[in-house]
Amino acid sequence: MRRFVTAAAVFLLPMLAFADAPPEDLNRFKEEPVSGGLLLIAAYFVMWLVLAGYVARTALKQARLEAELRALEDRLDGKS
């Protein structure tokens, strides 16, 4: 419960600080320095990299665990 309260405070207090701020002139954001399509492609690329890294890490961990399991089975069978 304490973590929830801390997390809520961290995320909600900055919102309260800017709640009374006057609205900004948003005309400066009309021109995009980078197109939305390019940002979408970059986001998908990053997500595929993260997914590939996760799969590779999981495969390596599984291979290590299988090797350790084989070694333990050999020790139990008296083959060491």
ABEGO torsion letter per residue (X at the ends): XAAAAAAAAAAAAAAAAAAABBBBBAAAAABBABBAAAAAAAAAAAAAAAAAAAAAAAAAAAAAAAAAAAAAAAAAAGAX
